[in-house]
């Protein structure tokens, strides 16, 4: 199930408070800086550090290569 579009503008990594990459087809939020992934269960992001998965090189390499398919989460700068 997809992440609610209203959440996309507000979801950030619980550790570094930066944007995440959202992969809808994988039900996954990914932090490329820490190489951690957060699952989305029933359209709810599980943003608990204890529940995050540290990705192996093969998986984060795939996600990095697919970054054009990701949607950035987090607040957007105000437009003038």
C-alpha positions as CSV (number, residue, x, y, z in Angstrom):
1,X,0.0,0.0,0.0
2,X,1.2,3.5,-0.8
3,X,2.3,6.0,1.7
4,X,-0.3,8.8,2.1
5,X,0.8,11.7,0.0
6,X,0.1,14.1,2.9
7,X,2.8,12.3,4.9
8,X,5.5,12.6,2.2
9,X,6.0,16.3,2.9
10,X,6.6,15.5,6.6
11,X,8.5,12.3,6.9
12,X,12.2,12.6,7.8
13,X,14.7,10.2,9.2
14,X,14.3,9.9,13.0
15,X,18.1,9.9,13.5
16,X,19.5,12.7,11.2
17,X,16.2,14.5,10.5
18,X,16.9,14.7,6.8
19,X,14.9,13.6,3.8
20,X,14.4,10.0,2.9
21,X,13.9,8.3,-0.5
22,X,10.5,6.8,-0.8
23,X,10.2,3.7,-3.1
24,X,6.4,3.1,-3.5
25,X,6.8,-0.2,-5.3
26,X,8.9,-1.6,-2.4
27,X,7.0,0.0,0.5
28,X,10.3,1.4,1.7
29,X,11.8,4.5,2.9
30,X,15.6,4.7,2.5
31,X,18.3,6.9,4.0
32,X,21.2,7.0,1.5
33,X,23.4,8.7,4.0
34,X,23.2,6.0,6.6
35,X,22.2,3.1,4.3
36,X,19.3,2.2,6.5
37,X,15.8,1.3,5.3
38,X,12.4,1.7,7.0
39,X,9.5,-0.4,6.1
40,X,6.0,0.8,5.4
41,X,3.3,-1.4,6.9
42,X,-0.3,-0.8,5.9
43,X,0.6,2.7,4.6
44,X,2.2,3.6,7.9
45,X,6.0,4.2,7.9
46,X,7.8,2.4,10.7
47,X,10.2,5.1,11.7
48,X,11.7,3.5,14.7
49,X,15.5,3.3,14.8
50,X,15.3,-0.2,16.4
51,X,13.1,-1.4,13.5
52,X,15.4,0.1,10.7
53,X,17.3,-2.3,8.6
54,X,21.0,-1.7,7.9
55,X,21.3,-2.6,4.2
56,X,23.9,-4.8,2.7
57,X,26.0,-3.4,-0.1
58,X,24.1,-5.3,-2.8
59,X,20.7,-3.8,-1.7
60,X,21.8,-0.2,-1.2
61,X,23.6,-0.4,-4.6
62,X,20.3,-1.3,-6.2
63,X,18.5,1.5,-4.4
64,X,21.2,4.0,-5.3
65,X,20.9,3.0,-8.9
66,X,17.1,3.4,-8.8
67,X,17.1,6.8,-7.2
68,X,15.3,8.3,-10.2
69,X,12.3,6.2,-9.2
70,X,12.3,7.5,-5.6
71,X,10.3,10.4,-4.2
72,X,12.1,12.7,-1.7
73,X,10.3,13.1,1.5
74,X,10.4,15.9,4.0
75,X,9.6,19.6,4.1
76,X,10.0,21.6,0.9
77,X,11.5,25.0,0.9
78,X,8.9,27.8,0.7
79,X,8.5,29.2,-2.7
80,X,8.7,33.0,-3.2
